[in-house]
Amino acid sequence: METLKKPLLIVVLGHTAAGKTSFAACLAKETNAEIISADSRQVYRGMNLGTGKDYDDYIVNGEKINVHLIDIVDPGYEYNVFEFQRDFIRAWHDIRGRKKQAILCGGTGLYLNAVLKKYSLINVPLNKMLREELSDKSIRELTDILLSFKKLHNTTDTVNRKRLIRAIEIETFAKEHPALEQEFPGFNSLVFGIRYNREERRNRITQRLKDRLKEGMIEETEALVKLGVSLETLVFYGLEYKFLAWYLQGKISYNEMFEGLNTAIHQFAKRQMTWFRKMEREGVKIHWLEGESGKEEKMGLAMKIIDENNL
């Protein structure tokens, strides 16, 4: 008896400013697909320029490509990887239920791994009593508490009080409750990565930052504050919103904001590439497409690889 072949999940990843969205949209057009975003900040409504949503990139030859998991929660809400995993599964079943191809596109490594490795995650509720106990602890003390757990949920955010307290909250809950595994659908994955050489990557990041500031990224941040999003919460979101919050508070000048943010984004892109190399070492096959090559060349190579995988 012939075994039914698992459906294919196409993944498009890459460093920031690599052109992932426009490439994924073109690929979606060619494969009758819809896109599922894997970006930890594009889930927030009203956070557009600062998170690089690039809505126009979803329009290919006059046709709008359907995208899932952007603009799904209000700013100020603490969306997490468990919720992303849950929402991915819902989007997957929706797309496949309409007999369309799914493309996962984004640069948030933890979200990508949560799907590709089908993490067993826990839905952890807020613990007000624990948060009160931790409220007067220093960053160093919180870090020590987090490091006291045998298995850390996240060791990368030890400079932010909110992230540290949330991580401790997760670990405390995990000690007392068994993991509740998400019911993942069966699929095979095909992963494409887009990358530029270091110099071109830096040029693209700097130019995009200049463009977004001209397009109103400062005004967007001011509008978020008027909606009730605290400056502390903006700092929690990191990168653009952190530096813009400091600028709006008068803590840094415009030039300091630009230079500091520009450097931070370059460092972030470097960390993304480090994460992707780690994924490869752990067994994820990434078909790298060089950003400097033309769109037609990248698309031609991608479609050839897809055909070889019998999509």
N, C-alpha and C positions, 0 to 999 in steps of 0.2 A: 504494500500500500504506500503510495507516494505521500511524503510529508509536505505539508503546506509550508511554503517559504515565508519567513518572517518579513514584515514590511520594513522598509528602509527609512531611517531618519538621517537626513542630510544635515550636517552641521557646518556653519561658517563662523570662524573665529579669527581673531587677529588683534594687534595692538590698537590703541586709540588712534583715530585719524587715518586708518588703513583703507577706508572705503568699504567696510563690511556690508553696510546696509544696502548700498546701491548694487553691489555685486549679488547679494542674496536676492534682491528684488528681481534682477535680470534672470537669475537662475530660477526663481519662482515662476516667472513668465514662461520659461522654456519647459518647465516640468509640471505645469498645472499645480503649483504648490501655494501654500500659505505659510507665512513666517511666524514663528514664536520667538519673541525677544528674550534674550538671556542677559539682561542688563539690570543691575540691582537698583539703579536710580531712575530709569525710564518708566518704572511703574507709577511714578508720582505725577499727578495732574498739575499743570502749571509750571513744572520744572522742565522747560523745553530747551532753551539755548544752553543752559548750564549742563544738561545731560546729553546734548547732541542728538536730539530725536530725528532731525532732518526728514521731516514729513515728505518733502518733495521727492526724496529718494525712493519712496514706495510707489511712485508713478512711473510706469514703463510704457513708452509709446502710447500715452494717453490713457492707459489702464491702471487703476489703483489696485495694488496688491494688498490683500487682506493681511493684517498683522495682529497678533494676539499679545497680551501682557504688557502693553504700554498704556499709560493713563488709566490705571485701574484702582488706585487708592489716592486719598488726599495727602498733601504734604503735611508732615508732622506725625503721621502714622509710622510705626516701626515695622515695616515689612521685613520678612525674614526668609531664609533659604527653605525652611519647611513649607511655608506658604507658596513659595515659588514652585517647589517640587509638586505640590498638590495642584496648583494652577496649570502647570505644564501638562500633567496627566489629563486634566479636564480638556485643555485645548487640543491635545493629541487625539483624544477620542472624538471630539467635535470635528476636527479636520478629516480624520480617517473615516468617520461615519458618513461624510459626504464624498468619500472616495477620492480624496485629494492627497497630494504629497505634502509632508511637513518638513519645514526647514527651520532648524534652531539656529539663531544668529545672535552673537553678542561677544562681549569681551570680559564678562565677569567669570573668572576661572572657577570659583566655588559653585556657581550656578551650573556651569557646564559640566563639572564633575558630578554634581548631584544627580544629573540626568544620565550621563554616560556610564557612571559607576553604580547608578541606582542606589544611592545612599539610603540606609535605614535611619530615618530621622524621627525626632520626638516633637510633638506639638506642646510646647512648654508655656503654661499660663503665667501671667504676671504674679509675682510674690511680693505683696506690699510690705509684709513684715520683714522679709529679708532685705528689701530695698532700703527700708528705714534703718536697719542695722548697719548697712554698708554706706549710708549717706555721708557719714563723717570720716570715712576712711580716705587716706591719701592714695594717689596713683600707685605708689610703691607698695602700699599695704594691699590694695586690690590686686595688683599683679602677683604678689606673693600668694594670696588666697587662690587665685586662678591656677597658678603653677602647682599648688598642692594637690590638685586632682590628677589622677593617674592618666586619664584620657581627656585631653582638652578639646573642646568644641572648636575653638578658634584662638590661635596664639598670635595673630597678626595685629590686633587692635588694642595693644596695651598702652596706648597714649591717650585714649579717649575714655572718660569716666562712664558714659552711657554704655559703650560697647563692653567695657570691662564688667560692669555690674550685670549686664544681660548675659554675658558668658558665664559668670559665676552662678547666676540664676538657672541657666540651662544645666550646668554640671550638677548643681544641688538637686535639681529635679530628676536628673538621669540616674543618680545614685539610688533613688527611692522608687523609680518606676521602670519597667522594662520598655525597650524600644518598641514603638508601634510602627511597623513597617508599612510604607505606602505600597499599594497594590500596583506595581509597575506593569505596563503593557510590554509585550515581547516585541523587540525590534532589533535589527542590525543597524549599525551606525557607519556613516561615511563622512569623514571629517576633512574639510578644506580649511587651510589657513592662509591669510593674506598678510604679507610682510613687506616692508620697505627697508632698504639699507639705512644705516644709522643716520647719515647726513640728511637724506631725503625725509626720513621719519621726523627728524627735528624740524626741518623746514615746514613740513605739512602741519605739525602741531602748533608751531608759532603763528603761522599764517591763519590757521583756523581760529586760534584765540583772538587775534586781531579782528577777524571778521565778526566773531560773535559779540565782542565788546561793541563794535560799531552797530550791530543789529539790535542791541538793547539788553545785553545780559545783566548790566547793573540795574536797569529799570525793572527787569523781570524779578530780580532779587528783592528790590524795594517793594514790589507788588506782593510778594510772598509774605513779607513782614507785615504789610497792611492787612493781609488776610488772617493774621494771627500766628504765623509761624515764627517762633522765637529765634533770636540770633544764635542761641545755644544749639537749637535743633539744626540750624543751617550749618554750623560748624561740624555737627555730627555727620552730615551728609558728605563732608570732605571736599577736597579739591576746589572747584570753582566757587561753591557756596561758602566754603570756609574762608577763603581769602576775600571774597566779596563782603562777607559779614564783618570781617575785621576792618575792611575799608569803610563800610558804612558806619561802623562804630568810631571811626577816626583813629583807630590804632595804627594804621599804616597809610602811607600816601598812595596816590594812584600808581606812580612808578614802582613803588615797593610791592604793591598788589600785583601789577603786571609781571614784574620780574620774578617774584616769588611763586606766583601761580604757574608761569611758564616753566620754571624749573621743576615744580612739583609734578606737572603733567608729563614732562620728559621722564622723570623718575618713575612715575606710574606706568608709562609705556614699557620701560625697561623691566619692571616687576612683572608685567603681563607676559612678556616674552620668556622670562624666567619660569613662570608658572606653566606656560605651554611646553617648554622643554621638559619640565618635570612630568607633565602628562605623557609625553612621548617615552620618557624613561620607564614610566609605569605601564606601558603597553598600548597607549592610544596612538594609532597610526594617523598622522596628519599629512595630508597631501598639500604641500606648500606651493602657493602661487605667488610669484614675485610681483609686487605692486607696480614696479616700473614698467612691466610689460603692458601692452595695450589691452583694452577691455575685451576685444574680440579674441585675442590670444588666450587670455585667462578663461573666458567662457568656453572656447573650443577645447582646451585641455580638461576643464571640469566636466563637460558633457561627455568627452571620451572616457573619462574615469567612471562616470555614472553609468554609461552604456556597458562598460566592462563588468559592472556590478549588477547588471540585468535589472535596472529599474523598470 
